Structures are given as C-alpha cells and as structure tokens.
Amino acid sequence: MIEPFFVHPAQFLLDYPFAFGVLGIATFIKRYPFIGASVGVALRFICHFLSGFIFFGMYAPESMNPIYYSAIYNGSYLLPELLVTAIFIYILSKKKLIDAFK
C-alpha cells in the first residue's frame, strides 16, 4: 500500500484488505472468468461504497445525497476497471491463454 489514508480502523479495513481481498473470490469461479471478475469488482464496489458513505459522506456537495455521491464516485473508477478487465479476459480467452490457468 502506498500512503494509505484512513480516518477510522473500520474504514481502513473496508478500503484496503476487504476491498482488495474480495477480488480473490473471482478465482472460485474459474469456469466463468468474466462472471468471477464481475462478482469480485461488485464486492469491491460494495466495500468502497460503504466506506465512502459512512466515513466520507461529509464531502458530498450540499445538494447531493451522500449515498449517491459514494455510488457515483466509486462507480466512476470501478466500472472502467471492470471494462478493462473484461477486455483482457476476452483477449486471453481468444488466445486460449486463460485455459492454461484452469
């Protein structure tokens, strides 16, 4: 971790070990790698969303609900991450490289 920022121990757990640890769930769904990656990223989103809403909701603009703020903020980088991951999974599966890891 490079310069982790945390305001509370629970926030640290949600944003760092839990959020990145749940990505490992993708390895349990080896037969369907895109679904595994989607589940992992969705669980990571939940961890970051909860942390954002609970601990950083005060940074939402005054006219915006902190729930929407957290969802938009975290979705803005996790959806592109899922898209890039899906592209790599597609390329690896077309080249039969992904089968080597099953």
N, C-alpha and C positions, 0 to 999 in steps of 0.2 A: 504494500500500500504506500502510495506516495502522498505524504502530508494529509492524512485523514483528518477531516473536520467533524467534530461531534460535540453536541450540546448536552447529551444525556447518554448514559450507558445503554439504555434500550434503543435509542436512535442509532448508536454505533452498531449494535447487533443487527438491526434491521437493514441498515445501509451497507454494511460490509460483509460479515460472514454469512448471514442468512440470504441476502440478495444474490450473492455470487455462489453460495453453496447450493441453492435450489437449481441452478443451471445444470448441476450434475444429474438431476433427475432425467435429463434427456438421454443419458446412457442406458436407462432402464427400458427405453422404447427403441431398441436398435432396429427392429424390423421396419419402423416408420420414422426415419430420421427427421423429416420435416415436422411431424406431429410432436416428436420429442423436443425439438428445438422450440416449437411454439409453446408447449407447456412450460418449459424452462423459462422462457422470456416472460410469459404471462405471470408466473410465480414471482419472478424478479420484479416485475411491474408492481405487483401487489405489495411486496416488501417496501419498495421505494415510495409507492403511493401512500401507504400508511405512515411512513416516516415523514413524508412531506406534509401530509395533512395534520398530523399530531404535533410535530415539532417545528415546522416551518410555515404553517398556515398564516402566521402573522405577516409574512412578506407578500401575501396576495394583495393585489390592488383593492382599495376600499370598496369598490363596486362589484368585486368578484368573490364568489363563494370559495373558501379555501379548498373544498373538495374538488371543484372544477379546476382551480389553479394547480393543484397537485397532479390531477389526471392529465391536464394539458402539458404541464412541464415535463413530467416523466414519460408521457407518450411521445413527446416531441423527439426524444432520442432513442427510445426503445423500439418504436415502430420501424425507423430506418435500420436499426440493428437487426431486427428480425428479417427485414427485406434483404439485407446484405447476406445474412446467414442462409436464407432460403436460396439465394443465387449460388452461393458456394456449395450448398448441398446438391443443387441441381447439376452443377458442373461436375462435381465429384461423382455423382451417380451416373452421369452420361459417360464418363471415362472409366467406369467400373472400379474406381478407386475406393469408393465408400464400402463396397463389398469386402474389401480386404480387412476391414476393421470389425466385421460382424462376427 
